[in-house]
Amino acid sequence: MNRDRQKRAPIYEALEKFRRQRVVPFDVPGHKRGRGNPELVELLGERCVGIDVNSMKPLDNLCHPVSVIKEAEELAADAFGAAHAFLMVGGTTSSVQSMVLTACKPGDKIILPRNVHKSAINALVLCGAVPVYIDPKVDTDLGIPLGMEVEDVRAAIEANPDAVAIFVNNPTYYGICSDLRSLVDLAHAHNMLALVDEAHGTHLYFNPSLPLSGMAAGADMAAVSMHKSGGSLTQSSLLLCGPGVNAGYVSNIINLTQTTSASYLLMSSLDISRRNLAMRGRESFARVIDMAEYARREINAIGDYYAFGSEMINGGSIYDFDVTKLAVNTRGIGLTGIEVYDLLRDEYDIQIEFGDLSNILAYISIGDRIQDIERLVGALADIRRLYSKPRSDLFTAEYITPQVKATPQQAFYSPKESLPLRETAGRICTEFVMCYPPGIPILAPGEVITPEIIDYIEFAKAKGCSMQGPASEDISELNVLV
């Protein structure tokens, strides 16, 4: 990485120059630097609406960058150790889908863990690729799916030698990391692309004590959610490519779905955040690691909670662990994670990332302070004292092995009928059902609805999980194949 060059932020610099010119706007957006919408100016401020502009020659164009956006992408590639980087304004959903659409044509097989984010399976609906799912091992005590084991992937390759790509989550929302280098090497040994969903792994590129990043492992493509741990604005992301990928073709794929009216607020935030990480990321994430480890020790000292960490590493299904992830198992206090999530928000004014049926996740990153950590620890101690119950039987896992009967595209576009949830047992689902976050489908199109899955959905609804996916707003009905 060229540190001197990384001091530049070309999009930000171009916007500042443009702002000082006081150009009279006869283009879009129609608010005309906020003059037509004073309430928007009051909410966002004059500087913000003043640089909410359209693509023009001095500011380049994301669909075909030739100047400042191109330079920003080159700087991002340099900072992340990639051959090419694309600025993405449709969130990491857009980055993940562009990876899959680049690798797969209709009928192609792709090997992936079933506990992927819905964006990956949505991409299969769009392109007609055939998933070869690998069921992850599950830690039934914690209720979480684990990483991809090399031998499971090897077996999937032997059974499907015509697959074109392997897709890896690394790290998972819970901090679980797979043996990424071995998986990439395995893919390449069989002429398959290695795609990595690093939505929760931006920081892996900027501190050597953290687990291996996708580009360092030799992956062909990696989707990096800069707005999560990287500090950019929500919805901004990066798509990284290795040297073996045709960047021109990837650009064509991206332009199939990405907006032609890219937000300069999002792009400049990517530019500034990349510069910040390149210049200060190592020490910033060293502080994040220290805060997360401090929180882990303090929470475990409360009793009955379990903030799990690197002690879980087993060299296989948990090959490594991202210690910045502060996941806390709540079963010991007799409450589901979503119940603790609600209590933290409603009674203590603390908003954490999510609660599932067994855990909560507090996202620790560069904007956190030690006093905020102490407030969280104090609130958890208070919840244990005031709200804990005898430990009861909860669901043993956040993942239920699916029975796949049709490809996502076949099921999604086939004739369907809507039935009450309890009447769908044994039928094939044509839509998604998930708790969001984390956005890992309980059901995906093409999968059999089982009594166990119905029980899980009803339990999650009763405990207050935010459910989404089906056309039915209250998840009382599901669409199934006719």
Phi, psi and omega per residue, in radians:
M1 nan 2.281 3.133
N2 -1.522 1.720 -3.022
R3 -1.133 -0.636 3.131
D4 -1.115 -0.756 3.131
R5 -1.198 -0.537 -3.114
Q6 -1.170 -0.195 3.096
K7 -1.239 -0.270 -3.138
R8 -1.359 2.646 2.978
A9 -2.446 1.397 -2.917
P10 -1.085 -0.649 3.138
I11 -1.195 -0.807 3.107
Y12 -1.030 -0.780 -3.126
E13 -1.101 -0.723 3.129
A14 -1.148 -0.680 3.111
L15 -1.151 -0.703 3.118
E16 -1.117 -0.728 3.101
K17 -1.103 -0.751 3.133
F18 -1.107 -0.716 -3.118
R19 -1.076 -0.683 -3.106
R20 -1.241 -0.377 -3.112
Q21 -1.306 -0.334 3.124
R22 0.931 0.862 3.122
V23 -1.148 2.411 3.091
V24 -1.389 2.142 -3.021
P25 -1.568 2.060 2.905
F26 -2.075 0.710 3.069
D27 -2.340 -3.101 3.079
V28 -1.511 2.773 0.123
P29 -1.339 2.716 -2.995
G30 -1.264 -0.200 3.119
H31 -1.263 -0.199 3.047
K32 0.914 1.146 3.132
R33 1.044 0.462 3.068
G34 1.662 -0.173 -3.061
R35 -1.114 -0.524 -3.115
G36 -1.553 0.033 -3.083
N37 -2.602 1.322 -3.044
P38 -1.061 -0.544 3.110
E39 -1.127 -0.601 3.097
L40 -1.155 -0.699 3.104
V41 -1.114 -0.706 -3.140
E42 -1.108 -0.652 -3.134
L43 -1.289 -0.817 -2.961
L44 -1.797 -0.380 -3.129
G45 1.658 2.665 -3.067
E46 -1.124 -0.661 -3.109
R47 -1.123 -0.665 -3.100
C48 -1.202 -0.914 -3.113
V49 -1.204 -0.420 3.133
G50 -1.206 -0.391 3.098
I51 -1.939 0.216 2.986
D52 -1.475 1.494 -2.961
V53 -2.138 2.996 3.118
N54 -1.640 2.830 3.058
S55 -1.090 2.405 3.103
M56 -2.690 2.914 -3.028
K57 -0.919 -0.831 -3.110
P58 -1.147 -0.369 -3.059
L59 -1.888 0.016 3.060
D60 1.250 -3.080 -3.107
N61 -2.504 2.207 -3.059
L62 -1.114 -0.481 -3.132
C63 -1.183 -0.511 3.135
H64 -2.657 1.304 -3.039
P65 -1.236 2.384 3.128
V66 -2.291 -0.171 -3.078
S67 -2.350 -1.818 -2.976
V68 -1.195 -0.630 3.106
I69 -1.217 -0.695 3.089
K70 -1.045 -0.753 3.124
E71 -1.140 -0.685 3.105
A72 -1.095 -0.685 3.109
E73 -1.186 -0.656 3.083
E74 -1.129 -0.685 3.099
L75 -1.152 -0.692 3.099
A76 -1.114 -0.752 3.104
A77 -1.048 -0.749 3.117
D78 -1.102 -0.771 -3.103
A79 -1.138 -0.611 -3.067
F80 -1.731 0.044 3.112
G81 1.233 0.575 -3.117
A82 -1.880 2.804 3.041
A83 -1.337 -0.562 3.112
H84 -2.648 2.581 3.069
A85 -2.312 2.451 3.075
F86 -1.981 2.296 2.981
L87 -1.320 2.275 -3.074
M88 -2.122 2.296 -3.096
V89 -1.985 0.194 3.089
G90 -1.902 0.450 -3.113
G91 1.301 3.059 3.125
T92 -1.262 -0.285 2.947
T93 -0.940 -0.813 3.141
S94 -1.144 -0.660 3.123
S95 -1.150 -0.798 3.135
V96 -1.084 -0.791 -3.111
Q97 -1.169 -0.610 3.094
S98 -1.151 -0.623 3.069
M99 -1.069 -0.870 -3.083
V100 -1.147 -0.737 -3.120
L101 -1.198 -0.499 3.058
T102 -1.211 -0.737 -3.039
A103 -1.377 -0.548 -2.896
C104 -2.080 2.430 2.949
K105 -1.944 2.956 -3.140
P106 -0.937 2.285 3.120
G107 1.549 -0.235 3.099
D108 -1.188 2.578 3.071
K109 -1.664 2.465 3.039
I110 -2.297 2.314 -3.132
I111 -1.611 2.184 -3.101
L112 -2.688 2.678 3.070
P113 -1.247 2.541 -3.118
R114 -1.218 -0.372 -3.137
N115 -1.518 0.735 3.055
V116 -1.416 2.845 3.010
H117 -1.162 2.675 -3.090
K118 -1.029 -0.440 -3.113
S119 -1.062 -0.603 -3.137
A120 -1.211 -0.744 3.137
I121 -1.255 -0.592 3.028
N122 -1.015 -0.661 3.114
A123 -1.104 -0.602 3.099
L124 -1.194 -0.610 3.046
V125 -1.074 -0.705 -3.080
L126 -1.247 -0.739 -2.984
C127 -1.762 -0.229 3.106
G128 1.396 0.313 3.061
A129 -1.270 2.791 -3.074
V130 -1.844 2.087 -3.137
P131 -1.365 2.411 2.923
V132 -1.950 1.707 -3.022
Y133 -1.404 2.432 2.952
I134 -1.897 2.118 3.103
D135 -1.322 2.136 3.137
P136 -1.260 2.671 2.943
K137 -1.112 2.709 -3.098
V138 -2.195 2.348 2.972
D139 -1.553 1.798 -3.043
T140 -1.265 -0.390 3.075
D141 -1.222 -0.719 -3.140
L142 -1.575 -0.372 -3.123
G143 1.295 0.662 -3.135
I144 -2.309 2.557 2.988
P145 -1.317 2.648 -3.077
L146 -1.871 -2.856 -3.054
G147 -1.476 3.140 3.092
M148 -1.471 2.226 3.096
E149 -1.549 2.458 -3.065
V150 -1.015 -0.742 -3.097
E151 -1.171 -0.574 3.075
D152 -1.154 -0.695 3.113
V153 -1.196 -0.712 3.104
R154 -1.032 -0.735 3.132
A155 -1.140 -0.671 3.119
A156 -1.155 -0.647 3.101
I157 -1.158 -0.759 3.138
E158 -1.097 -0.617 3.128
A159 -1.406 -0.348 -3.096
N160 -2.391 1.151 -3.080
P161 -1.151 -0.234 3.124
D162 -1.559 0.042 3.096
A163 -1.095 2.606 -3.052
V164 -1.801 -0.271 -3.059
A165 -2.766 2.749 2.985
I166 -2.088 2.322 -3.095
F167 -1.991 2.263 -3.053
V168 -2.213 2.318 2.925
N169 -1.482 2.153 -3.132
N170 -2.792 2.001 -0.139
P171 -1.383 2.917 3.009
T172 -1.338 2.985 3.077
Y173 -0.921 -0.582 -3.069
Y174 -1.524 0.010 3.099
G175 1.641 0.074 -3.112
I176 -1.343 2.276 3.126
C177 -2.058 2.464 3.072
S178 -1.581 3.016 3.061
D179 -1.365 1.418 -2.936
L180 -1.101 -0.764 -3.102
R181 -1.088 -0.742 3.136
S182 -1.155 -0.651 3.121
L183 -1.177 -0.702 3.095
V184 -1.126 -0.794 3.126
D185 -1.071 -0.671 3.133
L186 -1.132 -0.755 3.103
A187 -1.062 -0.829 -3.084
H188 -1.175 -0.575 3.110
A189 -1.123 -0.361 3.134
H190 -1.983 0.411 3.079
N191 0.988 0.650 3.088
M192 -1.972 2.614 3.055
L193 -1.352 2.568 3.064
A194 -1.900 2.004 -3.125
L195 -1.934 2.347 -3.079
V196 -2.174 2.155 3.004
D197 -1.512 1.771 3.127
E198 -1.886 0.693 3.115
A199 -0.946 -0.562 -3.100
H200 -1.942 0.513 -3.040
G201 -2.351 0.362 3.120
T202 -0.913 -0.754 -3.043
H203 -1.181 -0.322 -3.116
L204 -1.080 -0.377 -3.096
Y205 -1.423 -0.144 -2.924
F206 -2.214 0.192 3.020
N207 -2.618 2.128 -3.019
P208 -1.202 -0.247 3.123
S209 -1.472 -0.073 3.101
L210 -1.588 2.872 -3.130
P211 -1.028 2.873 -3.077
L212 -1.110 2.420 3.098
S213 -1.539 2.889 -3.114
G214 -1.080 -0.819 -3.117
M215 -1.181 -0.658 3.100
A216 -1.144 -0.491 3.119
A217 -1.416 -0.121 3.132
G218 1.586 0.284 -3.133
A219 -1.087 2.682 3.119
D220 -1.360 -0.649 3.129
M221 -2.557 2.588 3.091
A222 -2.518 2.356 3.095
A223 -1.742 2.081 -3.001
V224 -2.069 2.087 -3.079
S225 -1.550 1.509 -3.086
M226 -1.046 -0.507 -3.073
H227 -1.345 -0.219 3.135
K228 -1.415 -1.303 -3.117
S229 -1.792 -0.012 -3.073
G230 -1.677 -0.214 3.010
G231 1.640 0.037 3.130
S232 -1.474 3.099 -3.103
L233 -1.246 2.604 3.103
T234 -0.919 2.344 3.100
Q235 1.627 -0.037 3.120
S236 -1.711 2.483 -2.989
S237 -2.665 2.980 3.033
L238 -2.232 2.531 2.959
L239 -2.019 2.033 -3.102
L240 -1.750 2.506 3.136
C241 -2.250 2.482 3.034
G242 -1.464 3.091 -3.049
P243 -1.202 -0.328 -3.105
G244 -1.512 0.066 -3.077
V245 -1.850 2.398 3.110
N246 -1.348 1.785 -3.061
A247 -1.110 -0.562 3.108
G248 -1.114 -0.716 3.103
Y249 -1.181 -0.703 3.098
V250 -1.044 -0.732 3.114
S251 -1.040 -0.727 3.101
N252 -1.093 -0.712 3.114
I253 -1.108 -0.823 3.140
I254 -0.997 -0.740 -3.073
N255 -1.274 -0.128 3.010
L256 -1.163 -0.585 -2.999
T257 -2.173 -0.412 -3.056
Q258 -1.361 2.568 -3.089
T259 -1.029 2.592 3.006
T260 -1.554 -0.008 3.123
S261 -2.069 1.113 -3.061
A262 -1.132 2.412 -3.122
S263 -1.320 2.174 3.076
Y264 -1.283 -0.346 3.014
L265 -1.120 -0.783 3.141
L266 -1.204 -0.774 -3.094
M267 -1.163 -0.718 3.115
S268 -1.176 -0.565 3.098
S269 -1.170 -0.625 3.049
L270 -1.120 -0.751 -3.114
D271 -1.084 -0.853 -3.125
I272 -1.182 -0.713 -3.106
S273 -1.193 -0.659 3.054
R274 -1.057 -0.763 3.107
R275 -1.078 -0.756 -3.140
N276 -1.059 -0.778 -3.129
L277 -1.204 -0.688 3.141
A278 -1.115 -0.665 -3.075
M279 -1.518 -0.592 -3.008
R280 -2.279 0.113 -3.028
G281 -1.082 -0.714 -3.074
R282 -1.021 -0.890 -3.124
E283 -1.283 -0.567 3.109
S284 -1.087 -0.805 -3.103
F285 -1.355 -0.352 2.973
A286 -1.116 -0.687 3.086
R287 -1.186 -0.680 3.107
V288 -1.066 -0.775 3.112
I289 -1.029 -0.814 -3.128
D290 -1.079 -0.743 3.139
M291 -1.126 -0.766 -3.118
A292 -1.146 -0.706 3.134
E293 -1.204 -0.654 3.062
Y294 -1.072 -0.820 3.127
A295 -1.050 -0.720 -3.126
R296 -1.054 -0.800 -3.139
R297 -1.116 -0.761 -3.094
E298 -1.183 -0.703 -3.138
I299 -1.184 -0.744 3.120
N300 -1.134 -0.464 3.114
A301 -1.293 -0.313 3.116
I302 -1.125 -0.689 -3.057
G303 1.756 2.484 3.081
D304 1.297 -0.410 2.964
Y305 -1.515 2.766 2.989
Y306 -2.369 1.814 3.017
A307 -1.544 1.756 -2.987
F308 -1.450 2.715 -3.044
G309 -2.632 -2.568 -2.989
S310 -1.203 -0.207 3.065
E311 -1.129 -0.242 -3.135
M312 -1.412 -0.247 -3.062
I313 -0.993 2.247 -3.113
N314 -2.222 0.061 3.119
G315 1.377 -0.011 -3.125
G316 -2.259 -1.698 -3.118
S317 -1.190 -0.360 2.974
I318 -2.205 1.397 -3.053
Y319 -1.243 -0.613 3.098
D320 -2.650 2.986 -3.084
F321 -2.422 2.334 3.089
D322 -1.503 1.794 -3.012
V323 -1.253 -0.153 3.071
T324 -1.297 -0.254 -3.133
K325 -1.456 2.057 -3.133
L326 -1.783 1.474 3.083
A327 -1.736 2.361 -3.053
V328 -2.234 2.108 3.086
N329 -1.392 2.281 -3.028
T330 -1.900 0.096 -3.059
R331 -1.064 -0.540 -3.089
G332 -1.121 -0.374 3.098
I333 -1.745 0.151 3.053
G334 1.308 0.270 3.130
L335 -2.097 2.583 3.007
T336 -1.286 2.827 3.083
G337 -1.057 -0.667 -3.114
I338 -1.184 -0.538 3.073
E339 -1.182 -0.709 3.086
V340 -1.179 -0.701 3.072
Y341 -0.954 -0.844 -3.127
D342 -1.138 -0.724 3.131
L343 -1.109 -0.752 3.137
L344 -1.044 -0.732 -3.124
R345 -1.287 -0.856 -2.977
D346 -1.351 -0.585 -3.044
E347 -1.836 -0.380 -3.032
Y348 -2.191 0.044 3.134
D349 0.959 0.718 3.087
I350 -2.080 2.102 3.135
Q351 -1.806 1.975 3.078
I352 -1.760 3.048 -3.018
E353 -1.173 -0.928 3.074
F354 -2.861 2.861 2.948
G355 -2.213 2.368 3.032
D356 -1.948 -2.759 -3.059
L357 -1.346 -0.231 -3.096
S358 -2.279 -0.299 -2.954
N359 -2.467 2.826 2.876
I360 -2.054 2.738 3.051
L361 -2.246 2.094 2.998
A362 -1.756 2.105 -3.088
Y363 -1.486 1.995 -3.130
I364 -1.791 2.202 3.139
S365 -2.591 -2.858 -2.923
I366 -1.164 -0.286 -3.131
G367 -1.628 0.009 -3.083
D368 -1.465 2.760 3.119
R369 -2.230 2.700 -3.082
I370 -1.110 -0.565 3.127
Q371 -1.162 -0.513 3.062
D372 -1.210 -0.673 3.080
I373 -1.058 -0.779 -3.121
E374 -1.128 -0.606 3.091
R375 -1.160 -0.702 3.087
L376 -1.105 -0.805 -3.141
V377 -1.046 -0.778 3.134
G378 -1.088 -0.692 3.130
A379 -1.152 -0.719 3.118
L380 -1.118 -0.683 3.091
A381 -1.102 -0.699 3.130
D382 -1.141 -0.740 3.132
I383 -1.096 -0.726 3.099
R384 -1.052 -0.733 -3.091
R385 -1.233 -0.676 -2.984
L386 -1.684 -0.507 -2.933
Y387 -2.139 -0.075 -3.037
S388 -1.152 2.651 -3.135
K389 -2.234 2.911 3.003
P390 -1.045 2.462 -3.118
R391 -1.073 2.229 -3.108
S392 -2.028 2.965 3.117
D393 -1.313 2.012 3.061
L394 -1.926 3.038 3.069
F395 -1.085 2.474 -3.011
T396 -1.476 -0.101 -3.115
A397 -2.749 2.670 3.024
E398 -1.542 0.119 -3.070
Y399 -2.394 2.260 3.078
I400 -2.068 2.189 -3.100
T401 -1.046 2.162 -3.097
P402 -1.477 2.771 2.950
Q403 -1.874 1.901 -3.045
V404 -1.606 2.147 -3.115
K405 -2.045 -0.201 3.130
A406 -2.697 2.749 3.081
T407 -1.225 2.737 3.112
P408 -0.966 -0.714 -3.121
Q409 -1.183 -0.773 3.133
Q410 -1.002 -0.823 -3.083
A411 -1.196 -0.712 -3.049
F412 -1.119 -0.668 -3.034
Y413 -1.728 -0.007 -3.124
S414 -1.404 2.796 3.054
P415 -0.992 2.478 -3.028
K416 -2.490 2.867 3.018
E417 -2.401 2.716 -3.126
S418 -1.779 2.271 -3.139
L419 -2.254 2.649 3.008
P420 -0.981 2.510 -3.030
L421 -0.853 -0.827 -3.064
R422 -1.198 -0.268 -3.124
E423 -1.684 0.081 -3.055
T424 -1.665 -0.050 -3.107
A425 -0.983 2.269 3.134
G426 1.568 -0.186 3.134
R427 -1.577 2.889 -3.129
I428 -1.723 2.151 -3.091
C429 -1.280 2.558 3.106
T430 -2.024 0.115 -3.120
E431 -2.463 3.130 -3.135
F432 -1.659 2.648 2.892
V433 -2.379 2.260 -3.123
M434 -2.732 2.774 2.875
C435 -1.560 2.345 -3.122
Y436 -2.289 2.224 -0.239
P437 -1.141 2.870 0.252
P438 -1.578 -0.129 3.096
G439 1.473 0.308 3.059
I440 -1.595 2.091 -3.033
P441 -1.091 2.333 2.914
I442 -1.301 -0.699 3.044
L443 -2.287 2.481 3.031
A444 -2.205 2.774 3.125
P445 -0.965 2.322 3.127
G446 1.730 0.014 -3.080
E447 -1.868 2.595 -3.128
V448 -1.327 2.333 3.077
I449 -1.497 2.044 -3.101
T450 -1.856 2.793 3.062
P451 -0.971 -0.636 3.126
E452 -1.087 -0.726 3.135
I453 -1.186 -0.703 3.100
I454 -1.067 -0.791 3.103
D455 -1.023 -0.740 -3.122
Y456 -1.103 -0.793 -3.140
I457 -1.061 -0.789 -3.108
E458 -1.176 -0.662 3.098
F459 -1.125 -0.782 -3.132
A460 -1.102 -0.710 3.091
K461 -1.094 -0.785 -3.107
A462 -1.110 -0.569 -3.121
K463 -1.472 -0.075 3.041
G464 1.700 0.228 3.081
C465 -1.101 2.494 3.075
S466 -1.382 1.840 -3.056
M467 -1.700 2.493 3.081
Q468 -2.676 2.966 3.095
G469 2.187 -0.993 -3.072
P470 -1.248 2.785 3.034
A471 -1.130 -0.539 3.107
S472 -1.223 2.064 -3.025
E473 -1.085 -0.672 -3.110
D474 -1.705 0.239 3.123
I475 0.973 0.551 3.105
S476 -1.511 -0.278 3.136
E477 -2.354 2.743 3.056
L478 -2.292 2.544 3.028
N479 -1.474 2.297 -3.110
V480 -2.290 2.766 3.091
L481 -1.082 2.450 3.098
V482 -1.282 nan nan
